[in-house]
Amino acid sequence: MSRVVVVGAGFAGWLAAIGLTSLYDEVVLLERDAGSRLRVPRRGVPQGGQLHNLLGRAQLHLEELAPGFLVALRDAGCGFGRVSIDTRVFELGVDMPRRPLDIEIYCAARPVIDGVLSDLAKGVTIREAAAATALMGTSELITGVRYDGPEGPTAIECDLVVDASGPSSLTARWLSELGLDVPTSTAQADQWYVSSIVELGSSDAEEFMMVFPDESSSRGALISPAGDGTYCLSVSGRSSDEVPKTFSDVLSFTSSLGANFVAHRLAGATLLSGPSVFRRLVATWRRFDQIEMPSGLVAIGDSVAALNPLFGQGMSVAAWQVSALRQCDRTRIDWQREFASVAAEAVAQAWSLGETVGEAVISVRDNGDPLDLTAALAAEIGDDPALHERYVRMWHLLEPASFLKSPEMTERLRRRAAKL
C-alpha cells in the first residue's frame, strides 16, 4: 500500500493532502497543533488571523486540486470582487482605469480558507498534536517520519514526505542533520504592515481599495471586504516609515498616501480589532532545486520560500507548487528534480516581481541619463485594455513579468514618453 505523509496542516499542507489523495492509497497529515479543523486563528499559522486575498493563480489551482473550493468559500462567507469593476487602485502615480478585465479576487481570513480546504479533504487522515521531529532513512532515501504525538514518540513509514511546515522549513534542518547543505538566497524585504478590522460608515464605494507604494513613496494601503459586512484595513511601509501604533495613527498614516480615497473611505470608520503589526525584514528562498534531494522528500510553500508579504503571493506560489507535484510523472527516476525545478520557477516569478516592474519603467536616454517611463506605462494602460489586463495578470502571477522588459515594450514606452 502506498502512503504519503504531509507535514503541516496549513494552507499548503491541506491542499497537498487533497491533491495527492488520487495518487496514493493513504494520505496522512501531521499537525503539531490541536484543533486544526476549527475556524479560529492558531499559534502555528503565521498571520493566522489576517485576511488573505486569493489571487488569480491561487484560484486557478485551488479549483483544479479541490473542485468546488471557490463556491464553498463564497458559501462560508468571503469577500469577492471583479477586477477592476469592484476595485479602485492607485498605481503608477494614477488612478488605474475602471474596466472589466475577466479577473476576480477572493478574500477571507486564514482560518476560513484552511477550514474550507479541510472540509474538502475527503480520504485524508489527520493526526493532530503530532510534531514531526526527524526523518527516517538516509541522505539518499527517505522512508518515513518520526513524530511526538499524544501516544508518545511514533514512527510512520511512507513512500513520500511532503514538508509543508512553513518558514521554519523542517526540510532544511533535516537535510543539515544528514550532512546536506542547502543554498539559500535572501532579499531585503524590509517590509511591515499593520492590519485592523473595521466597520465602515458607508457602503457606496468600491469593495476593494488599493494604494501601491512606488519609487517616490514606500507607503501603501489596502481595504478588503471580509464578507460579513466588516473590512480589513492594512497599511504598509518600510523601516524608514514610522509604524502606526494606534488606530488614530493608522488613520493619520492613510492621509499621507499618494491618493486620498482610502482616507476618505475611512471617514466615520469604527475599529473592531487591532491594529496588529507584522514585520518581515528578509525574504528567504531555500534552493532545493540546486541540490540532489534524497528520494522520497519534497518541500512546498513557505518551507521553500518566505516571500515579501506585501504582494500576497504566498498562497499562489504554494498552490502552483502543489499542482506541479500532482502532475509529476512518478515513473521517471528524476521526477523530484523536475518538481524542484517547477517549484523554483513559481518562486522566481514572485521573488523579484516588484523590482522587475521598477527596472522596466526606468530606461536610459541617449545621453546616458535615466528616463522614468512610469507615466508612459500608465498612459499606455489607460489607452489599451489588453495591456491593462496583461499587467494585472502579471501581479496575479498569471503572466510572467518579463514581458514588461521586452525590447518591444521598452520601445513602445519610450515613444509614449517622448509624446508626454
C-alpha positions as CSV (number, residue, x, y, z in Angstrom):
1,M,0.0,0.0,0.0
2,S,1.4,3.4,-1.0
3,R,1.4,6.2,1.6
4,V,2.4,9.9,1.6
5,V,2.9,11.9,4.8
6,V,2.3,15.7,4.6
7,V,3.8,17.7,7.5
8,G,1.9,20.8,8.4
9,A,-1.9,21.4,8.2
10,G,-1.7,24.9,6.9
11,F,-2.9,26.1,3.5
12,A,-0.1,24.3,1.6
13,G,-0.5,21.1,3.7
14,W,-4.2,20.8,3.3
15,L,-4.0,21.5,-0.4
16,A,-1.2,18.9,-0.9
17,A,-3.1,16.3,1.0
18,I,-6.2,16.8,-1.1
19,G,-4.2,16.9,-4.3
20,L,-2.4,13.6,-3.6
21,T,-5.4,11.5,-2.5
22,S,-5.9,10.2,-6.0
23,L,-2.2,9.2,-6.3
24,Y,-1.6,7.3,-3.0
25,D,-3.6,4.7,-1.2
26,E,-3.2,6.6,2.1
27,V,-2.6,10.3,2.8
28,V,-1.6,11.2,6.4
29,L,-1.4,14.8,7.5
30,L,0.7,15.6,10.6
31,E,-0.1,18.8,12.5
32,R,1.6,19.9,15.7
33,D,-1.3,22.0,16.9
34,A,-4.7,20.7,18.0
35,G,-8.0,21.9,16.6
36,S,-6.7,22.4,13.1
37,R,-10.2,22.0,11.7
38,L,-11.6,24.7,13.9
39,R,-12.0,28.0,12.1
40,V,-10.1,30.1,14.6
41,P,-6.5,31.5,14.5
42,R,-3.8,29.0,15.5
43,R,-0.4,29.7,17.1
44,G,1.3,27.6,14.4
45,V,-0.1,29.5,11.5
46,P,1.8,32.8,10.7
47,Q,-0.7,35.7,10.1
48,G,-3.4,33.3,11.3
49,G,-6.0,36.0,11.9
50,Q,-5.1,38.1,8.9
51,L,-7.4,38.5,5.9
52,H,-5.8,36.9,2.8
53,N,-6.5,37.8,-0.8
54,L,-6.6,34.8,-3.2
55,L,-5.0,36.0,-6.5
56,G,-5.8,34.5,-9.9
57,R,-3.0,31.9,-9.8
58,A,-4.2,30.6,-6.4
59,Q,-7.8,30.4,-7.7
60,L,-6.8,28.5,-10.8
61,H,-5.0,25.7,-8.9
62,L,-7.5,25.6,-6.0
63,E,-10.3,24.7,-8.4
64,E,-8.0,22.2,-10.2
65,L,-6.9,20.5,-7.0
66,A,-10.1,20.9,-4.9
67,P,-13.0,21.3,-7.2
68,G,-15.8,23.4,-5.7
69,F,-13.5,25.3,-3.4
70,L,-14.5,28.8,-4.6
71,V,-18.2,28.1,-4.3
72,A,-17.6,26.7,-0.8
73,L,-15.6,29.7,0.1
74,R,-18.4,32.0,-1.0
75,D,-20.9,29.9,1.0
76,A,-18.7,30.2,4.0
77,G,-18.7,34.0,3.7
78,C,-15.8,35.7,2.0
79,G,-15.1,38.9,0.2
80,F,-15.4,39.0,-3.5
81,G,-14.7,41.5,-6.3
82,R,-14.4,41.9,-10.0
83,V,-11.2,43.5,-11.2
84,S,-11.3,46.3,-11.9
85,I,-15.1,47.0,-11.6
86,D,-15.2,46.5,-7.8
87,T,-11.6,47.6,-7.2
88,R,-10.2,51.1,-7.0
89,V,-6.4,51.1,-7.5
90,F,-3.9,53.9,-7.3
91,E,-0.7,52.7,-9.0
92,L,2.0,54.1,-11.3
93,G,1.1,57.6,-10.0
94,V,-2.5,57.5,-11.3
95,D,-6.0,56.1,-10.6
96,M,-6.0,53.0,-12.7
97,P,-8.8,52.6,-15.3
98,R,-12.1,51.1,-14.3
99,R,-13.0,48.4,-16.8
100,P,-13.8,44.6,-16.8
101,L,-10.7,42.5,-17.0
102,D,-12.1,39.0,-16.6
103,I,-10.2,38.6,-13.3
104,E,-11.7,38.1,-9.9
105,I,-10.4,38.4,-6.4
106,Y,-11.5,36.5,-3.3
107,C,-10.5,37.2,0.3
108,A,-11.1,35.6,3.7
109,A,-9.3,35.0,7.0
110,R,-6.8,32.2,7.0
111,P,-9.0,30.0,9.4
112,V,-11.9,30.2,6.9
113,I,-9.7,29.3,3.9
114,D,-8.0,26.5,5.7
115,G,-11.3,25.3,7.1
116,V,-13.0,25.1,3.7
117,L,-10.0,23.1,2.5
118,S,-10.2,20.7,5.4
119,D,-13.9,20.2,4.6
120,L,-12.9,19.1,1.1
121,A,-10.2,16.8,2.4
122,K,-12.0,13.5,1.9
123,G,-9.8,10.5,2.4
124,V,-7.2,12.3,4.4
125,T,-6.2,11.0,7.8
126,I,-5.1,13.9,10.1
127,R,-3.1,13.3,13.3
128,E,-3.1,16.4,15.5
129,A,-0.8,17.4,18.3
130,A,1.8,15.4,16.3
131,A,5.0,17.3,16.0
132,A,7.4,15.9,13.3
133,T,10.9,15.5,14.9
134,A,13.0,13.6,12.4
135,L,13.2,11.9,9.0
136,M,13.7,8.1,8.7
137,G,16.2,6.9,6.1
138,T,19.5,8.1,4.7
139,S,20.8,11.1,2.7
140,E,19.8,9.1,-0.4
141,L,16.4,7.7,0.5
142,I,13.8,8.9,3.0
143,T,11.5,6.2,4.2
144,G,9.3,7.9,6.8
145,V,8.9,10.4,9.6
146,R,9.2,10.3,13.4
147,Y,6.9,12.5,15.4
148,D,5.9,13.1,19.0
149,G,2.2,12.6,19.4
150,P,-0.4,12.0,22.1
151,E,0.8,8.4,22.4
152,G,4.4,9.4,22.7
153,P,7.3,9.1,20.1
154,T,5.9,7.4,17.0
155,A,7.4,6.4,13.6
156,I,5.4,6.2,10.4
157,E,6.8,4.7,7.2
158,C,5.8,6.1,3.8
159,D,6.8,6.4,0.1
160,L,6.9,10.2,0.2
161,V,7.2,13.0,2.7
162,V,5.9,16.4,1.8
163,D,7.2,19.2,4.0
164,A,4.6,22.0,4.3
165,S,5.8,23.0,7.8
166,G,6.2,26.7,6.9
167,P,9.0,29.2,7.2
168,S,10.9,27.2,9.8
169,S,11.5,24.6,7.0
170,L,11.9,21.3,8.6
171,T,13.4,20.0,5.4
172,A,16.4,22.5,5.6
173,R,17.1,21.3,9.2
174,W,16.7,17.6,8.4
175,L,19.0,17.9,5.4
176,S,21.6,19.7,7.5
177,E,21.4,16.8,10.0
178,L,22.0,14.4,7.1
179,G,25.1,16.4,6.1
180,L,23.5,18.2,3.1
181,D,23.9,22.0,2.9
182,V,21.0,23.9,1.2
183,P,22.0,27.0,-0.7
184,T,19.9,29.9,0.4
185,S,19.0,33.2,-1.3
186,T,17.9,36.2,0.7
187,A,16.5,39.6,-0.3
188,Q,15.9,42.7,1.8
189,A,12.1,42.7,2.1
190,D,12.3,45.4,4.9
191,Q,8.5,45.3,5.0
192,W,5.9,45.8,7.7
193,Y,2.2,46.1,7.6
194,V,-0.4,47.0,10.2
195,S,-3.9,45.4,10.0
196,S,-7.1,46.4,11.6
197,I,-10.7,45.1,11.3
198,V,-13.1,48.0,10.8
199,E,-16.7,48.8,10.2
200,L,-17.1,51.5,7.6
201,G,-19.6,54.3,7.8
202,S,-20.9,54.0,4.3
203,S,-21.2,51.3,1.6
204,D,-21.4,53.4,-1.5
205,A,-17.9,52.9,-2.7
206,E,-15.8,50.1,-4.2
207,E,-15.3,46.9,-2.2
208,F,-11.6,46.8,-2.6
209,M,-9.2,49.8,-2.5
210,M,-5.5,49.7,-3.0
211,V,-2.8,52.3,-3.0
212,F,0.5,50.9,-4.1
213,P,3.9,52.1,-2.9
214,D,6.1,53.4,-5.7
215,E,9.6,54.8,-6.3
216,S,8.6,58.1,-4.6
217,S,6.9,56.6,-1.6
218,S,7.2,53.3,0.4
219,R,3.7,53.7,1.9
220,G,0.7,51.8,0.8
221,A,-2.8,50.7,1.9
222,L,-5.4,48.1,1.2
223,I,-9.1,47.8,2.1
224,S,-10.6,44.4,1.6
225,P,-14.1,43.1,2.5
226,A,-14.3,40.2,4.9
227,G,-17.6,39.0,3.6
228,D,-19.6,39.7,6.8
229,G,-20.0,43.4,6.5
230,T,-16.6,44.3,8.0
231,Y,-13.4,45.2,6.3
232,C,-9.7,44.6,6.8
233,L,-7.6,47.7,6.6
234,S,-3.9,47.2,6.1
235,V,-1.3,49.9,5.8
236,S,2.3,49.1,4.9
237,G,5.7,50.7,4.9
238,R,9.4,50.1,5.4
239,S,11.8,50.7,8.2
240,S,12.1,54.4,7.2
241,D,8.4,54.8,7.9
242,E,7.2,55.1,11.5
243,V,4.9,52.2,12.3
244,P,1.5,53.4,13.5
245,K,0.7,52.0,16.9
246,T,-2.9,53.2,17.4
247,F,-5.9,53.4,15.1
248,S,-5.6,57.2,15.2
249,D,-2.0,56.7,14.0
250,V,-3.3,54.4,11.2
251,L,-5.9,57.0,10.1
252,S,-3.2,59.7,10.0
253,F,-1.0,57.3,8.0
254,T,-3.6,56.9,5.3
255,S,-3.7,60.7,4.9
256,S,-0.1,60.6,3.9
257,L,-0.6,58.3,0.9
258,G,-0.2,59.2,-2.7
259,A,-4.1,59.1,-3.1
260,N,-6.7,60.3,-0.7
261,F,-9.6,58.0,-1.4
262,V,-8.6,55.4,1.3
263,A,-8.6,58.2,3.9
264,H,-12.0,59.4,2.7
265,R,-13.4,55.9,2.7
266,L,-12.4,55.6,6.4
267,A,-14.3,58.7,7.5
268,G,-16.6,57.5,10.3
269,A,-15.0,54.1,10.4
270,T,-15.2,52.1,13.7
271,L,-12.3,50.0,14.9
272,L,-13.4,46.4,15.8
273,S,-10.0,44.8,16.4
274,G,-6.3,45.7,16.0
275,P,-4.1,47.3,15.0
276,S,-1.8,44.3,14.7
277,V,1.7,44.6,13.4
278,F,3.5,42.1,11.1
279,R,7.2,42.5,10.0
280,R,9.4,40.7,7.6
281,L,12.8,42.2,7.1
282,V,14.3,39.5,4.9
283,A,12.8,37.2,2.3
284,T,14.3,33.7,2.2
285,W,14.5,31.2,-0.6
286,R,15.9,27.8,0.1
287,R,17.3,26.5,-3.2
288,F,16.3,22.8,-3.0
289,D,16.4,22.9,-6.8
290,Q,20.2,23.3,-6.7
291,I,21.0,20.1,-4.7
292,E,20.4,16.4,-5.1
293,M,17.4,15.9,-2.8
294,P,17.0,12.4,-1.1
295,S,14.4,10.3,-2.9
296,G,11.1,10.4,-1.1
297,L,11.2,14.0,0.2
298,V,9.9,17.3,-1.3
299,A,9.2,20.7,0.2
300,I,6.4,23.2,-0.7
301,G,5.1,26.6,0.2
302,D,6.9,28.7,2.8
303,S,9.2,25.7,3.5
304,V,10.8,26.6,0.2
305,A,10.4,30.4,0.2
306,A,9.1,33.0,2.7
307,L,8.2,35.9,0.3
308,N,7.7,39.6,0.8
309,P,4.1,39.6,2.3
310,L,3.2,42.9,0.6
311,F,2.0,41.4,-2.6
312,G,0.1,38.5,-1.1
313,Q,1.6,35.9,-3.4
314,G,2.5,33.1,-0.9
315,M,-0.7,31.1,-1.4
316,S,-0.5,31.4,-5.2
317,V,3.1,30.0,-5.2
318,A,2.1,27.2,-2.8
319,A,-0.9,26.2,-4.9
320,W,1.2,26.3,-8.1
321,Q,3.8,24.0,-6.5
322,V,1.1,21.5,-5.3
323,S,-0.3,21.5,-8.8
324,A,3.2,20.7,-10.2
325,L,3.7,18.0,-7.6
326,R,0.5,16.3,-8.5
327,Q,1.3,16.4,-12.2
328,C,4.8,14.9,-11.9
329,D,5.3,11.5,-13.6
330,R,6.4,9.3,-10.7
331,T,7.5,6.6,-13.1
332,R,10.5,8.8,-14.1
333,I,13.6,8.4,-11.9
334,D,14.3,12.2,-12.0
335,W,10.7,13.3,-11.2
336,Q,11.8,15.0,-7.9
337,R,14.4,17.1,-9.8
338,E,11.7,18.1,-12.3
339,F,9.4,19.1,-9.4
340,A,12.1,21.1,-7.7
341,S,12.7,23.0,-11.0
342,V,9.0,23.9,-11.4
343,A,8.7,24.8,-7.7
344,A,11.7,27.2,-8.1
345,E,10.1,28.7,-11.3
346,A,7.0,29.5,-9.2
347,V,9.1,31.2,-6.5
348,A,11.2,33.0,-9.1
349,Q,8.1,34.6,-10.7
350,A,7.1,36.2,-7.4
351,W,10.6,36.6,-5.8
352,S,11.6,39.9,-7.5
353,L,8.3,41.0,-9.2
354,G,8.4,44.5,-7.6
355,E,12.0,45.0,-8.6
356,T,11.3,43.8,-12.2
357,V,8.5,46.3,-12.6
358,G,10.7,49.0,-11.2
359,E,13.5,48.1,-13.6
360,A,11.1,48.0,-16.6
361,V,10.0,51.6,-16.1
362,I,13.5,53.0,-15.7
363,S,15.2,53.4,-19.1
364,V,18.3,55.3,-20.2
365,R,18.3,58.3,-22.5
366,D,20.7,58.5,-25.5
367,N,22.9,60.8,-23.4
368,G,23.1,58.2,-20.6
369,D,20.7,60.0,-18.2
370,P,17.9,57.9,-16.6
371,L,14.4,58.1,-18.2
372,D,11.4,57.3,-16.0
373,L,8.8,55.5,-18.0
374,T,6.2,55.2,-15.2
375,A,3.9,57.9,-16.7
376,A,4.3,56.3,-20.1
377,L,3.2,52.9,-18.8
378,A,0.2,54.4,-17.0
379,A,-0.8,56.2,-20.2
380,E,-0.5,53.1,-22.3
381,I,-2.5,51.1,-19.8
382,G,-5.2,53.8,-19.9
383,D,-5.5,53.5,-23.7
384,D,-5.1,49.8,-24.1
385,P,-7.5,47.4,-22.2
386,A,-5.4,44.4,-23.4
387,L,-2.2,45.8,-21.9
388,H,-4.1,46.6,-18.7
389,E,-5.4,43.0,-18.4
390,R,-1.9,41.7,-19.0
391,Y,-0.4,44.0,-16.4
392,V,-2.9,42.9,-13.7
393,R,-2.5,39.3,-14.7
394,M,1.2,39.7,-14.0
395,W,0.5,40.8,-10.4
396,H,-1.8,37.7,-10.1
397,L,1.1,35.5,-11.2
398,L,-0.8,34.5,-14.4
399,E,1.6,36.3,-16.7
400,P,5.5,36.5,-16.5
401,A,6.8,40.0,-15.7
402,S,9.4,39.6,-18.3
403,F,7.1,41.0,-21.0
404,L,7.5,44.4,-19.4
405,K,11.2,44.4,-20.1
406,S,11.0,43.1,-23.7
407,P,12.6,45.4,-26.3
408,E,9.2,45.9,-28.0
409,M,7.6,47.2,-24.7
410,T,10.6,49.4,-23.9
411,E,10.4,51.0,-27.3
412,R,6.7,51.4,-27.0
413,L,7.1,53.2,-23.7
414,R,9.9,55.4,-24.9
415,R,7.8,56.6,-27.8
416,R,5.0,57.4,-25.4
417,A,7.3,59.2,-23.0
418,A,8.5,61.3,-25.9
419,K,4.9,62.4,-26.6
420,L,4.3,63.1,-23.0
